[in-house]
Amino acid sequence: MAENDDLRQPEFDLAFHPAHGEAVPVADNVQRITVNNPSPFTFHGTNTYIVGGSSVGVIDPGPEDEAHFRALMAALKGREVTHIFVSHTHRDHSPLSRRLKQETGASIIAEGPHRPARPLFAGEANPFAESADTNFVPDIRVSDGDAIEGDGWRMTAIHTPGHTANHTAFALDGTGLLFSADHVMAWATTIVAPPDGSMADFMASLEKLLARDDRLFLPGHGGPVREPASFLRGLRAHRRMRERAVLERIRSGDRLIPDMVKAIYATTDPRLHGAAALSVLAHLEDLVEKGRVTTEGPPSLKGAYFPA
């Protein structure tokens, strides 16, 4: 089975109508409103979800965006908001939670404040520092497996680090629905960018989700993942393929990350090559830790890499 899984690639689905500003039903007692913040990193925009009937929880309110806030408040009119769930602390997901709390009095639920997956090395700068919502502090911190009760619904936190250290998916108990945020998305693989992200953590989180039996993922960007188990195996194979590609480039004589990116991501949008370099670095950190690649000092974007 492992060999067959290694040959399976994820079938990405780019068919998605964002309906910016509209509350779109996506499951029983679940609505989605997509922020009009499209980019190469956010696809058509960030998805906010409303869960429940007359008393609801909101998942990932999104960025500070006035039009989105008005659309969200219109969708919530006449309903009690008791909980605000935040999957992780990137600025396209968490900042609006503070304003929503002020308007509704709901409690903000998350794993914790923003933090990197590892400390910064001497002289290292965090290339994604500006994307982090460092002012975020939840009212209630949840660990893996913690459950939050609402009126007629219950949400269980599934800690899924990798994209960020505090990344958490939320399972709507008894429904087979998992709000997978940026860990698993139908339209593309997520960015794993050190020091905020960790490839070893990301792969472990994939295995955690593979051990579950969810029937549908509702992600932070784009449309649903309709066959989660198959898609997760494809993502795992894709990441293993990238790891092999990095090793092959090193064995063929590439020493620097930019050279590896040019070869491995030759068909990728050049605007994403910076993120691709960080993804290669994430693989290299993991390969150095495993003893398969060597470098002088800690792995870095400017380091030289050699076969072990």
N, C-alpha and C positions, 0 to 999 in steps of 0.2 A: 504493500500500500504506500509506503513512504516514497518509493521510486516513482509510482504513478502520480502521487501528489506533487512531486518535484517537477513533473512535466505539465501540470495544470496551471494555466494563467488566469487571472481574474478577468471576467467579461465586464468591462466598464460600460456604464449606461449613461450617456450624455443627454438622453431625452428627458427634459425637465422644463415645465412651464412655471416660472416663479410666482406669477400673479402678485407682484409686489403690492403690499398694502392690503391684501385681501386675506381673510381668515378662511383657509381651505380645509375642509374635513379630510383627514387622512386615515382615520380609524374610528371606532366607536368612542365617543367622548374625547377625541383628540383632534385638535386643529393646528394648522401650520400657517404662520405668517412669515414671509421672506423679506428681509431687509433689502432695500435697493442699494446695495454696496458691492456690485460685481467687480471682480478682479481676477488675475491669473491664480490667485491664492484662495479666493472665496467662491469661485464659479459664478453663479447668478446672484449670490448673496448669502447671508447668514440666516439660517432657519430658527425661528422662535416657535415653541410648541406650547399649547394650552391644553391641560389635561383635567378632565372632570366635567361636571354639569353646572349646577348653581354655585358650587364651591370648588375652586380650581387651584391647581399649581401651574406655574409658568416655568418653562425650561429655556435657559439661555435667552434672556431678554434682548441681548445684542449690544451694538455700539450706541454711543450718544448720537442719535439721529432723530430729529424732530418729527419727520413724517412717519417714521416707524413707531415712535412713541404714541402719536395720535391714533394710528391704525390699531395698535395694541390696546389702547384704552377704549377705543370704540368697540372692539371685539369683546372686551371684558365688562362692558356696561351692564349693570344689573346683576353682576355676579361677584361673589366674595372671592378675593385672592388671599389664600392662606400661606402659600409657600412659593418661594422663588428659587429654583434649582439652577446652579451654575456648573457647567461641565468642566471648565478650565478658564484661566485668566488671561486670555488673549483679548485685545481691545475690540475685536468684532463680536465677542460673546458676552462679556461680563459688565461693562461700565453702566449700562442702562438699568442694571439691577438696583442701584442706589436710588435712582429717581422713582422707579416702580415701587420700591419699599416706602418711600416718602408718601406716595399717592395712596397706597393700599394698606400699609401697616403690616404687610406680610414679612415673614422671616426668610432671610437669605441662607440657602443651604449649599455647602460645597465642601470639598476635601480640605481646603485650607487656602491661605494666601499664595501668591505666586512665588515660586522658588525654582532655581535651576536643578537639573538632575544631578549635577556635581558642582563643586566649587570652581570658580574661575582659576585658571593657572596664572602664574606670574606673567604680567604683560599681555594677557589675553583680554580681548573685548568681546562682549556679547553682541553678535551681529543682529539679533532680533530683540534687543533690549527695548526699542521704541514700541514694539508690538505688545509688550507686557503691561497688564493693568496692575501696577504695583501698589495702587491705593486700595485694592480690593481686600476686604476682611469679612468673612461670613459671620452670620449670627450663630449658626449651628454648624459645627464641623462633623463630617461623617467619614467613617472608615469603611473599608471593604465589607459588604454584607449588612451594613446598618440600614434599617428600614424607617421610612417616614410615613406616618399615617395621615391621609386626608379624608374628606367626606366622601365615602364610597370608593376610594382608591388608596393604594399603597405603593410607594416607590422604594426600591432597594438600590443602594449605591454599589456599583461595581468599579473598584479602583482599577483604571487601565492606563498606567503611566507609559510614556514613550514619546508621544507628541509633546507633552509637558509632564513635569513630575506630578502635578496635582490633577491630571486629567481623570475624570470619572464619568462613566456611563451610568445611566439610570434605567432600571428595569421596572416596567409597570406590571406589578405582580398579578398573576392569574390571566394574563392576556397574551403572553408570548412576544410582547413588544419590548424592544430595547432601544433607548435613545442613545445612539452610539457616538454622537457629537463628531469630533474630528479624528477619532481613532480608526473608524471604518466608514468609508463613504463610497457610494456607488460610482461616482464620476471619475475618481482618481485616487491614487495613493496619497496618504497624508505626509506632510513634511516632518522629518525627524532631524532636528537641527541642534547639535550641541552648542552650548552647555545646557540649554533648556530641555532638550530632548535626549533620549538614550535609545539606541537601536536594541541593545540587550533587553531593556525594559519593554520596548515596543513588541518584540517577538514573544516575550513571556506573556504579555497581555493578549496577544492573538491566541496563544494556547489556552489562556483562561476562558476566553469567549468560545473557543472550539469545544470546551468541556461542557458548555451550556446547551440548551435545546430551544433557543429563541426562534420564532418563526418569521420575524420581520424586524429589520433595523431601520430606525428613523434617524438619519444623520444630521450633522450640523450644516451641511451644504449639499444641495442637490436632492434627488429623489431617493426613495427607499431602496434598501438592499433586500430583495425578495427571497433569496435562497442563501441565508447567512452562512450555513456550514460550508457549502460549496465555494462561496465567495471568499471566506476566511482561508480555506485551503489554497485558493488561488493567490491571495495576498501573501501567504507564507511562502509559496513557491516563487513568487515574484521577487520578494526580498532575498531569498536564497540565491536566485539567479543573479541579482545585483551584486551580492557578496562574491559569487564566483567570478563575475565580470571584473570586479576590483582586483581580485587575486590574479586573474589572468593578465591584466594590464601591468601589474607589478612584476610578474614573472617574465613578461615580454620586454621589460626595461623601463616602463614609466615609473618615475620617482615622485612626481609632483601632482597634487590634486587637480590643477587646471588641465593638465595633459590627459588625465583619466576622464575628466568630465567631457572634454572634446570628443573622445572616442566613445564613451558609454552613452552619452546623451546627445549624439549627433543630430537626432531628429526632434529634439525637444525645443520648445519655444526659448530662444536665447534670453528672454526676460526671466526665465526660471533657472538659468545656469548658476546663479549665486546660491539659490536654495539647493540645487543639485550638488554643488560643491560641499555644502553642509551635510547633505545626505551621505555623500562618499566619506566625509570625515566621521560620521556616525558609524558607518560600517568599519572604518579603519580603527576607531577606538575599540570596537568589539573584537576585531581580528588581532589587535595588539594584546588585548586582555587574554585572548585565547592562545597567544603564543605563536600565531601563524604569520605574523608580520612584525617587523622591527622598525623602530625609528629612534632618533636621538632625543631624549627628553620626552615629555608628554606629547601625545598626538596633537597636531595643530594644522590649520589650513595651509601654513607655509612650510610644514615639515617635509622631509624626504623619507620615503618608505621603501623597505627592502624585504625580500622573502626571508622568512625565518630559517 
